[in-house]
Amino acid sequence: MNKWGKMIGLGLVMMTLSACGSNDSDTAASTSSEAASTYPLTISNFTKAEGGTEWTAKDQTFTEAPKKVLANSQPAAELLLHLGLKDRIAGVGATFGAADASVADEYAELNDLGSDYISKETALSVDPDMIYGRGGLFDNQDWGVGTVDSLNEMGIPTYVQETSVTGATFDSVYKDIENLGKIFDVPEAAAAFEQELKDRQAALEDKVADKEVQTFAHLFMSDPSVVSVYAAQDESFFNSNFEMIKLDNVFKDYSGEVSVETLIETDPDVLIVGDWSTIEGSVSGDEIIQGLYDNEKLSSMKAIKNKQVYALDYNYLFGYGYQALTGLEQLVDEMAK
């Protein structure tokens, strides 16, 4: 298996780990307070036992605004850039997928620790005073930056994105922005970016206001000839994002793996596939879509007959960040053609 194929496989593991658990904190969007932070500052966040699947609440205390942050994914780092925190980012792991063009120049100046998911050793090599990002990557496996507890025992506070824990919705993006605004004492930047996203979300919802709800299924494929369904049963963030544009995951309540036969029998209105073209040597979304159209076994499906198969970049599907909004905007425009 080549490099990008391994990354896709690990991506499935990451999604499973990120999805397990419960989000007990309030993910409802609220207006960011523009009051200056007072340290020591305590933020309610999450932890998960090594080898476990359940996220539980754990407070994180910051004695000052972090100065050397390790972001465990590209989308996580891009969020910090929108808060004006470029000089606070010590390193970024998992630097793959569609980039946010609005912060591309600043991102190019960051310490790129590689396109793979990074290890704890690599994360610690930048001497971070905070490790932050996607929940599924807080693990002691060689693809993880270490568990929350193991890092805290070393005196390193952590922040697990609320978007990457079960129970999340797109409103969890706003909660993350608010919390990061407090941690770094940048409330005005946080409030401004939150409002920008809320305006975009409102415009997107207005655009689909008169549309009927359609069903969809997500095909997580690395080979255009091999159909693989990802039910995303516990992916609350993923599913709520599509609900924003009136697409309902037909398998969100399905138990177990979904066979190709079940996919055909269920016959959703729309199929969504991943676009891996931003990863060197990978298969593109267009190639996967063509493979599905050429697959005789799927020829009876509505989505195939009506040419309702669409591709989105991995970071828009499973980046667990504000970038999902860009993907949804692109999808709505594509479906309107």
BAPAKE-156240 format. One record per residue: x, y, z of N, C-alpha, C in turn. Coordinates in pm, whole numbers, plus 50000, padded with zeros to 5 digits. Example, Ala and Ser with C-alpha at 12.3 -4.5 7.8 and 13.67 -1.06 7.14 Angstrom:
! residues 2
513194943150780512304955050780513204967050780/512854977550708513674989450714512905000350787/
This chain:
! residues 337
500854988050000500005000050000500895012550000/500575022349915501395034349910501055043850025/501795054950031501685064050145500275069450163/499655074150054498345080250071497295069850103/497485057550054496555046850090496595043850238/497805043950296497945041950440497265053150516/497405065350467496805076750535495285075850533/494725071050421493285069350413492825058850515/493585047950525493255037650622493325042850764/494375050350794494485056350927493375066250952/492945072850844491845082350858490595075750912/490305063550866489155056250916489305053251064/490525049551105490775047151248490555059951327/491085071051275490965083851344489515087851360/488715085751255487305089651263486575081451368/486905068451375486265059951475486615064451615/487905067451637488335071651770487765085351806/487715094251710487205107751737485725107251770/485005097851707483555097751720483075091751851/483915083451915483465076552036483495085752156/482485084952237482475092752360481255101352370/481265110452463480125119252483480615133352505/479855142752456480185156852472479235162752574/479735164452696478885169452803478865184552811/479755191252739479775205752747478765211852652/478425224052678477405231052599478005234952465/477455228952354477965232152223477105242552152/476155248452222475335258752159476175271052133/475945276952015476705288951980476275300452069/477245308352109476935320152188477895331152150/477575343052187478435354352153479695354152237/480855354852171482115354752244482235367052332/482665364652455482925375852545484195382752502/484195395852501485375403252462486145408252583/485855402252700486605405752820487965399052816/488985405852866490335400252868490375388152961/491195378352926491345366353007492155369353132/491835362253239492575363253364493195349653393/494495349553419495205336953444495535335753593/495555323453646495335310853575493895309653525/493775303853406492495302353338492165287453326/490985283553367490555269553357489475268153252/489705258753159488765255853050488325241353063/487035238853055486525225053057486775218652921/487435207052922487735200252797487565185152816/488385177052750488165162652748489445154652766/489255142152808490345132452813489775118752779/490675109552743490275095852712491405086652757/491065076052827492085066752875492795060052758/494065056752778494815049852673494105036652637/493855034952508493155023052462491645023852478/491155034652537489725036052559489015042352441/487705043052450486905049052344486015060352394/485905061752525484995071652582485725084352625/485285095652572485805108452616485045112752741/485765117852838485155123052960485665137152985/484925144653066485295158553093486585159253175/487425168853142488625171553220488995186253204/489195193053315489585207053311491055208353269/491345219053196492715222753161492965236753215/494075238253284494415251253344495635257253275/495515269753236496575277053168497045288453259/498335288453292498875298853380499165311653303/499245310553170499425322053083499015318152942/498915327652852498595324552713499735316452652/499435304852593500495296552535501305304052430/502585300852424503485307452328504055297752224/503975284552251504555274652160503565262952146/502615264752055501525255052040501835244951931/501565232351960501635221751859500215219051812/499945221251684498645218051625498765204551555/497895194951590498065181451536497455179351398/496895189851340496375188651203496395202251135/496365201951004496345214250925495115222750955/493885217050956492725225350987492805232051124/493385225051222493525230951356494445243051351/495545242051276496485253151265495855264951193/495085262151089494465273051013493505281151101/492835274651193491955281951284492755291751369/493905287451418494745296451498495195308551416/495455306351288495875317551202494775327951191/493535323551186492425332951179492285341051307/492885336251413492845343651540494105351951560/494935352751454496135361051461497265355051542/497365341651544498285334951635499445327951563/499825332651446500885326151370502165324651452/502535334951524503805334651599503735325751722/502545320551754502405311551870502445296851828/502495293951697502435280151649503845274751632/504195264751715505545258951712505695248251605/504605241951565504665231551464503285226451430/503185220351309501905215151260502125201251202/501285191751243501325178351187500185176051090/500245164751018499175160850924498835172050828/499855176950760499685188350670499285183650531/498065178950520497555174350390496115179050373/495635178050253494255181650223494115195950175/492885199450137492595212850086493005223450188/493625234050138494105244750225493135256650221/493145264450327492365276750333493185287750266/492765291750146493535301550069493685314850141/492735318250227492775331350292493905332550394/494465321150439495585321650533496795314050477/496795311650346497845303450285499235309350300/499365322350286500675328750296501265326950435/500445329050537500915327150674501205312450703/500355303850652500535289450676501865284650618/502265290050504503515285850438504735288850525/504605297850620505725301550706505805293050833/504815284250853504785276150974505775264550967/506095258951081506975247451091506185234851056/506355230050934505635218450882506345205750930/505675197951014506265185851070505965173450987/505345175350871505135164150780503675161750748/503445155350634502095152750588501455140750657/502255132750727501715121350802501175126050937/500335117650999499985119951138501265118451220/501505127651312502795127851380502755120351513/503925115651555504065108251680504225117751798/504135112051916504355119652038505775125352040/506735117251996508135121751993508275134051905/507645133851788507705145251698507015157451758/505875155051821505145166051884505985172751992/506645164752072507445170152182508735176652134/509145173652011510415178951960510415194051946/509205200151942509125214851929508975221552066/509095213552172509015218752309507735226952330/506575220852305505325228552313504905231552456/504215242752472503595245652602502075243652594/501615238252482500225234052465500175225052342/499385214252348499125205852232497625205852209/497245208252085495845211252054495465204951921/494175201451908493675197051780492645185851790/492655177651688491665167151668491775156251775/490625152651832490615143251942491205129651911/490915124251794491385110951759492885109551752/493595120751746495045120451738495715121451874/494935122451980495505122252116495575107652161/496665101152122496835086952147498315083952157/498665073152225500075069452238500555060152127/499705057352028500145049851911501155058351832/501845052151737502885059551665502325070451575/501005070451554500375081051475499735091651563/499945090751696499305100051787500295108751863/499815120151910500675129751981500765126752130/500145115752174500105112252315498715114352372/498375106952475497075108952537497055122052615/495875127052638495725139252716496375137652852/496095126552920496625124553055498145123753056/498725116652957500185115352956500855128852931/500255137152849500805150352822500635159552944/499475158753006499245166853126500215163253237/500545150253248501495145753350502885151653326/503155155453201504425161853167504355176953185/503225181953232503055196253252502605203753128/502135196353025501705202752900500175202752894/499545214352900498095214852887497675211452744/496465206652730495955202352600494605208752573/494225208752446492865212752410492405203852295/491405195552324490765186952224489615194752161/489615195752030488545203151963487185196951994/486245205252035484905200352067484225194551943/484625199151826484055194051702484385179451679/485435174351745485905160751718485435150651822/484455154451903483905145652005482415143551975/481925131452001480535128351973479595138252042/478555141951972477595151852020477825165451957/478935166651883479275179451820478335182551704/478145195351681477465200451563478335211851509/477895218451404478695229651355478775240651461/477815241351551477895251051660479125248751747/479645236451746480845233451825482055241051771/482045244551644483105253051589483155266251667/481995271751691481945284551763482425283051908/482095271751968482565269352104484095268352107/484675261552008486135260752001486755274551983/486175282651896486695296051874486645304252003/485525303252073485385310652198486405306152302/486595292952314487555287852411488985291752376/489325290852248490675294852207490875309852225/489825317652203489925331952229490265334952373/489695326952464489995328552607491405323652640/491765311952589493075306052621494205315352578/494065321452460495135329852407494905344652432/493805347852499493475361752529493375370252403/492625364852305492365372352181490855372752156/490095378152250488625377652239488075385152119/488695396252082488165404051970488345396551838/489515390351819489755382651697488805370751692/488585364351807487675352851812486255357051778/485805368051834484445372751808484265376551661/485285382751601485185386851461485115374651368/485955364651394485945352951306484675344851326/484215343951449482945337051475481805343651399/481735356851400480665363751329480775361851179/482005361751127482205359350984481635345750944/481905335551024481415322150994479895321351009/479365327951110477915327751129477185334451012/477775344950959477185351650843477205342350722/478315335050704478405325550593477405314150611/477285309250732476345298450759474925302950729/474575315050772473225320250747472945321450598/473935326250523473775327750378473595314050312/474345304250360474235290750303472865284750332/472385286350454471075281050490469965287950413/470125300950386469135308150304469105302550162/470275298750113470375293849975469615280649955/469505272650061468825259750048467465259650117/466985271350158465755272250237464555265750168/464485266850036463325261649964463555247649906/464665241249944464995227949894464335217149980/464015205949918463515194349991464695186450049/464465179850161465495171350219465735159250130/467025156250105467405144550027468265135350113/468245122550081469105113050152470435111850079/471475108550157472795106250096473515095150169/474525089750103475445080150166476855084650132/477765082150225479165085550202479945072950167/480665073550056481525062450013482965066450039/483625059050127485005061850165485885052450084/486375057349969487035048749871488415053949833/489355044649818490685048049768490945041949631/489995033949585490095027149455488755028849385/488725034849266487455037249197486655024649167/487305013049170486615000649138486124993049260/486484997649379486094990749502485174999749585/483904996249588482905004349658482945001149807/483095011649888483145009950034482285020750098/481315016650177480385025950241480845028850383/480905041750419481185045650556479885051050616/479315043550710477995047150763478015059950845/479125062950911479275074950993478195075851101/477915064251164476835063851265477075073451380/478325074451426478615082651543479265096051507/479255099451379479895111851334478895123351340/478625128051461477595138451476477965151451407/479245155151410479665167451344479465166251193/479925155451136479765152450994478295152750954/477465145451027476055144450991475305157751008/475615165051112474925177851132475315187951025/476545187050976476965196150870476125194050744/475905181550708475105178850588473635182350611/473165180850733471795184850763471605199850740/472675207450758472625221950734472175225050592/472535216250497472165218550356471105208550309/470365203150408469225194450381469605181350313/470715175750357471115162350318471135153650443/470405142550439470265133850556470995120650530/471965117550617472735105250604471815093250625/471585085650520470615074750525471075063350617/472355062850649472875052050732473285056750872/472895068650912473385073951040472905065851161/471805058451144471295050151253471505035251226/472285032351124472515018351085473535011951178/473304999551216474224992351305475104982951223/476404984251238477334975451167477794981151035/478564973150962479064977350833477964976550727/478054985350630477064985850523477614979050399/476944969050352477374961950232476964969550107/477564966049996477194972149869475744968749835/475334956649869473964952449843472974961049922/473324964050047472454972750128472414986850072/473554991550025473605004849961472645005449843/472694995249758471854995049639470374994349678/470074985949776468694984249820468154997049885/468985003849963468565016150030468395027549931/469265027949832469135037149718468985051949756/470005057749822469925072049857469895081049735/469405093149754469295102649643470655107249593/471615108549686472925114649656474025105749713/475155105549642476355098749693477465109149709/478165108649820479285117549847480555109249860/481575112849784482855105649791483965115449829/485105109949867486255118149900487075121549778/487675133249781488605137549676490005138049739/490885129349692492225128149752493295134849667/492885142949571493835148249472494865157749531/494625162949652495615171849713496765163949776/496635150749780497705142149832498455136249713/499755138249710500555133849597500375118949569/500125115749443499975101949401498625095849432/497685104149470496375098949512495375098849398/494235092849426493135092349330492275104949348/491785110149240490965122249247489495118749264/488735128549309487305126749321486655123649187/487115130149083486555127648950486775113248905/487935107748940488215093848904487295084248979/487075087149106486175078649185484745079649131/484305091849101482955093749049482785086148918/483755087148828483655080148700483615065048722/484405060248819484385045948850483025041348896/482325049748972480985046349019479985046448903/480115056248815479225056648699479445044748606/480665039748602480995028548515480695014948578/480325015048705480085002548778478674997448749/478594986848672477314981548627476434977348745/477064972848852476304968148967475484979349031/475944991849014475265003349075474305010348980/474165005348859473465012648753471995015348783/471385007648874469965009748904469735020849007/470795025749069470635035549176470265049349124/469415056349199468975069749161470155079249143/471085078849238472205088149234473045086149109/473145073849063473915070748942473125075348818/471875071748813471035075548698470935090648684/470815097648797470595112148794471885120248803/473025113348799474345119948807474435128648933/474045122849044474065129949172475165124049264/476365123449210477525118749285478525130249291/478955133849412479805145649429481005142349518/482085149649496483325147249570483685159449654/484175156749777484665167249864486005163049923/486865172749944488165170150003488015164750145/488985156750187488975150750320488835161350430/489535172550417489465182850522488095189250533/487325188650425485955193750430485015183350493/485355170650477484525160050531484885156650675/486185155050703486615150050833487775157950892/487805170950863488805179550924488385184851059/487105182951093486555187051223486795201751252/486545210151151486745224351172485825232851087/486075245951094485265255551018485365253150868/486415246250824486625243650681485475235750620/484725228450702483565221150651482595230450580/482515242750627481585252450567481965255250422/483255256050394483705258150256483275246450168/483435234350218483015222650142481525222550115/480725226250215479275226550198478865237250096/479545248650101479265259250003479555254249862/480675247549844481035242149714480015231749667/479595223149760478645212549726477305218249682/476805228049755475515234149719475595240449580/476685247249550476845253149417476925242449308/477625231549338477765220849240476425213949215/475665211849319474375205249304473355213949232/473585227049230472655236249165472885237249014/473985231548967474295232548824473355223948740/
